[in-house]
Amino acid sequence: MFRDMFRDFAQGEIAPNAEHIDKLEEPPTENFQKIAMQGLLTAMLPEAYGGAELDTLSYSMWLEELAKACLTTAVALHVHSGMVGRTILREGTDAQKDTYLPQLAAGERIGGFAWSEPSAGSDAGGLLTRALQDGDDYVLTGRKAWISNGTVAGLFLVFARTDQEGRGLSAFLVEREAGGVRVGRTEPTLGLRGLGVTPLYLDGVRVPASNLLGGVENEGHDQAKRALDYGRMSVAAIALGAAQQALDYGVKFASERVQFGVPIGQKQAIQNYLAESAAKIMGLRHLVNYVTWLADEGLPFAEDAAAAKLLGAETAMWVANKVVQVHGGYGYMKEYPIERIYRDCRALDLIEGTGQMQRIVLASELFKPYGVEIAP
């Protein structure tokens, strides 16, 4: 029932805007408004905060169906709802939840996750943004990079160094209108062109101590790790939707395109591309469902989320590439959706931890019984 509802809404209301968002490089603001009206903008939040209180499996189905309609919208919503909203729900104080979660649910504020910096992404030790306590405030100074939703975000979850002598990081809820906050120009990107990726400049931004996430200093690294574990699971679901969308376009095109007097779908080479794509998607779907089940059962899932994210990104890119080939020259033309899907899928291996970082996570688990420590 949930899947049918998600699919009908995504295909009827979201899919028609996908080309427009890509061509004009506009953030999916209209889509966010439609999604908010359905109560799905922060679908996993409790109803008390304006969410739909979906379990993780249902949420992954929602992301999958959204990705089939518009990959940019799916990723933007994942950042807003999962990386920011769910992190506040899991880590925040009651006051922080009461203040910000209803705003995120209603779309009054869009969330941006400010972790990466020009010289640090995977390397947490390289983060340079500083937060110094001054009375009842913290003063944040630094520069963040590649902020998804940056053009429209009204609330940034910012990670900064609070232990000036060591590696301690803390997370802060920073409102866009705070003095000293400056959002840079929108970065032109290969795909996901409506994601609104920007730098974020923090020039002596005063943040009340009440906006220290969870009210605890030097917990930012662990808070970010937990957020990324969920984020990787979500990206895997998005990749599943992207791969399925690409395959659907491939099958449709191969059924209609006639060469040598027959549809090209009758050619074994084309069948092989599409059949292998279907097999990879089936395997990914089972893995995504398993990881979400682990999360819903309260069982450890970080390793499985890393595997799902790794395989999801690679599967989506592999399938999109093969479907471009199925389209032949048409696959390289902007008038065909597979060209956009191909570009969009390339980002999935980069966001919420690169494929290389997922391999490090998995290798660490493999060698742990032998006492071998794997360092990035």
Backbone hydrogen bonds, N-H to C=O, Kabsch-Sander energy under -0.5 kcal/mol:
donor,donor_aa,acceptor,acceptor_aa,energy
5,M,1,M,-2.3
6,F,2,F,-3.1
7,R,3,R,-2.9
8,D,4,D,-2.6
9,F,5,M,-2.1
10,A,6,F,-2.8
11,Q,7,R,-2.8
12,G,8,D,-1.9
13,E,9,F,-3.0
14,I,9,F,-0.7
14,I,10,A,-1.3
15,A,10,A,-2.6
17,N,14,I,-1.7
18,A,15,A,-1.7
21,I,17,N,-2.5
22,D,18,A,-1.9
23,K,19,E,-2.9
24,L,20,H,-2.3
25,E,21,I,-0.8
26,E,21,I,-1.1
29,T,27,P,-2.2
32,F,28,P,-2.4
33,Q,29,T,-2.1
34,K,30,E,-2.0
35,I,31,N,-2.7
36,A,32,F,-2.7
37,M,33,Q,-1.7
38,Q,34,K,-0.9
38,Q,35,I,-0.7
39,G,36,A,-1.4
40,L,35,I,-2.1
43,A,40,L,-0.9
45,L,42,T,-1.8
49,Y,46,P,-1.6
50,G,47,E,-1.7
51,G,46,P,-2.1
53,E,45,L,-2.2
54,L,43,A,-2.5
59,Y,55,D,-2.4
60,S,56,T,-2.3
61,M,57,L,-1.8
62,W,58,S,-2.0
63,L,59,Y,-2.4
64,E,60,S,-2.4
65,E,61,M,-2.6
66,L,62,W,-2.2
67,A,63,L,-2.5
68,K,64,E,-1.7
69,A,65,E,-0.9
69,A,66,L,-0.5
70,C,66,L,-3.0
74,A,70,C,-2.0
75,V,71,L,-2.4
76,A,72,T,-2.5
77,L,73,T,-2.5
78,H,74,A,-2.1
79,V,75,V,-2.1
80,H,76,A,-2.2
81,S,77,L,-3.5
82,G,77,L,-0.6
82,G,78,H,-1.7
83,M,78,H,-1.9
84,V,79,V,-1.4
85,G,80,H,-2.0
86,R,81,S,-2.1
87,T,82,G,-0.6
88,I,84,V,-2.3
89,L,85,G,-2.2
90,R,86,R,-2.3
91,E,87,T,-2.9
92,G,88,I,-2.4
97,K,93,T,-2.4
98,D,94,D,-2.8
99,T,95,A,-2.0
100,Y,96,Q,-2.5
101,L,96,Q,-0.5
101,L,97,K,-1.6
104,L,100,Y,-2.3
105,A,101,L,-2.5
106,A,102,P,-2.0
107,G,103,Q,-0.7
107,G,104,L,-0.5
108,E,103,Q,-1.8
109,R,103,Q,-1.3
110,I,152,V,-0.5
112,G,155,L,-2.3
114,A,112,G,-0.7
114,A,157,L,-2.6
115,W,113,F,-1.0
117,E,120,A,-4.0
120,A,117,E,-1.4
124,A,122,S,-1.1
126,G,123,D,-1.6
127,L,124,A,-1.6
130,R,141,T,-2.8
131,A,161,R,-2.4
132,L,139,V,-2.2
134,D,137,D,-3.3
137,D,134,D,-1.6
138,Y,207,V,-2.8
139,V,132,L,-2.8
140,L,138,Y,-0.6
140,L,205,V,-2.9
141,T,130,R,-2.3
142,G,202,L,-2.4
144,K,200,L,-3.3
145,A,116,S,-2.4
147,I,198,T,-3.2
148,S,146,W,-0.9
149,N,195,L,-2.7
150,G,147,I,-1.7
150,G,196,G,-1.0
151,T,196,G,-1.1
152,V,149,N,-1.4
153,A,149,N,-2.3
154,G,110,I,-2.4
155,L,110,I,-1.8
156,F,174,V,-3.0
157,L,112,G,-2.9
158,V,156,F,-0.9
158,V,172,F,-2.7
159,F,114,A,-1.9
160,A,158,V,-0.5
160,A,170,S,-2.8
161,R,129,T,-3.4
162,T,160,A,-0.6
162,T,168,G,-1.4
163,D,168,G,-1.6
164,Q,162,T,-1.1
166,G,163,D,-0.7
170,S,160,A,-2.9
172,F,158,V,-2.7
173,L,211,N,-2.3
174,V,156,F,-3.0
174,V,172,F,-0.8
175,E,173,L,-0.5
176,R,154,G,-2.0
178,A,175,E,-1.7
181,V,178,A,-1.8
182,R,201,Y,-2.4
184,G,182,R,-0.5
184,G,199,P,-2.2
187,E,197,V,-3.6
195,L,192,L,-2.0
198,T,147,I,-1.3
200,L,144,K,-2.4
201,Y,182,R,-3.3
202,L,142,G,-3.0
203,D,180,G,-2.4
203,D,201,Y,-0.6
204,G,140,L,-0.5
204,G,202,L,-0.8
205,V,140,L,-2.4
206,R,179,G,-0.5
207,V,138,Y,-3.1
207,V,205,V,-0.6
209,A,136,D,-2.9
211,N,208,P,-2.6
212,L,209,A,-1.8
213,L,171,A,-2.8
213,L,211,N,-0.6
215,G,212,L,-2.7
216,V,213,L,-1.1
219,E,216,V,-0.6
220,G,169,L,-3.3
223,Q,219,E,-2.4
224,A,220,G,-2.7
225,K,221,H,-2.2
226,R,222,D,-2.3
227,A,223,Q,-2.0
228,L,224,A,-2.7
229,D,225,K,-2.1
230,Y,226,R,-1.7
231,G,227,A,-2.5
232,R,228,L,-2.9
233,M,229,D,-1.4
234,S,230,Y,-2.1
235,V,231,G,-2.6
236,A,232,R,-2.0
237,A,233,M,-1.5
238,I,234,S,-2.3
239,A,235,V,-2.9
240,L,236,A,-2.0
241,G,237,A,-1.9
242,A,238,I,-2.4
243,A,239,A,-2.7
244,Q,240,L,-2.3
245,Q,241,G,-2.4
246,A,242,A,-2.3
247,L,243,A,-2.5
248,D,244,Q,-2.6
249,Y,245,Q,-2.1
250,G,246,A,-2.2
251,V,247,L,-2.7
252,K,248,D,-2.1
253,F,249,Y,-2.5
254,A,250,G,-2.5
255,S,251,V,-1.4
256,E,252,K,-1.1
256,E,253,F,-0.7
257,R,253,F,-2.9
259,Q,262,V,-2.5
262,V,259,Q,-1.7
264,I,257,R,-2.8
265,G,254,A,-2.2
266,Q,263,P,-2.2
267,K,264,I,-1.9
271,Q,267,K,-2.3
272,N,268,Q,-2.6
273,Y,269,A,-1.7
274,L,270,I,-2.2
275,A,271,Q,-3.2
276,E,272,N,-2.4
277,S,273,Y,-1.8
278,A,274,L,-2.3
279,A,275,A,-2.1
280,K,276,E,-2.3
281,I,277,S,-2.3
282,M,278,A,-2.4
283,G,279,A,-2.2
284,L,280,K,-2.3
285,R,281,I,-2.7
286,H,282,M,-1.9
287,L,283,G,-1.9
288,V,284,L,-2.8
289,N,285,R,-2.4
290,Y,286,H,-2.0
291,V,287,L,-2.6
292,T,288,V,-2.4
293,W,289,N,-1.9
294,L,290,Y,-2.4
295,A,291,V,-2.2
296,D,292,T,-2.5
297,E,293,W,-2.0
298,G,295,A,-1.2
299,L,294,L,-2.6
305,A,301,F,-2.8
306,A,302,A,-2.1
307,A,303,E,-2.0
308,A,304,D,-2.5
309,K,305,A,-2.5
310,L,306,A,-2.4
311,L,307,A,-2.8
312,G,308,A,-2.5
313,A,309,K,-2.4
314,E,310,L,-1.9
315,T,311,L,-2.7
316,A,312,G,-2.6
317,M,313,A,-1.9
318,W,314,E,-2.4
319,V,315,T,-2.9
320,A,316,A,-2.4
321,N,317,M,-2.2
322,K,318,W,-2.2
323,V,319,V,-2.4
324,V,320,A,-2.0
325,Q,321,N,-1.7
326,V,322,K,-2.1
327,H,323,V,-1.9
328,G,324,V,-0.7
328,G,325,Q,-0.7
330,Y,327,H,-1.3
331,G,328,G,-1.1
332,Y,329,G,-1.4
333,M,330,Y,-1.7
336,Y,333,M,-1.6
339,E,336,Y,-1.6
340,R,336,Y,-0.6
341,I,337,P,-2.4
342,Y,338,I,-2.5
343,R,339,E,-1.6
344,D,340,R,-2.8
345,C,341,I,-2.6
346,R,342,Y,-0.9
346,R,343,R,-0.5
347,A,344,D,-1.3
348,L,345,C,-1.4
349,D,346,R,-0.8
350,L,347,A,-1.9
351,I,347,A,-1.9
353,G,350,L,-0.8
355,G,349,D,-1.0
358,Q,354,T,-1.8
359,R,355,G,-1.9
360,I,356,Q,-1.6
361,V,357,M,-2.1
362,L,358,Q,-2.3
363,A,359,R,-2.8
364,S,360,I,-2.4
365,E,361,V,-1.5
366,L,362,L,-1.9
367,F,363,A,-2.2
368,K,364,S,-1.1
370,Y,367,F,-1.5
371,G,368,K,-1.8
372,V,367,F,-1.7
373,E,371,G,-0.6
374,I,372,V,-0.5
375,A,373,E,-0.6
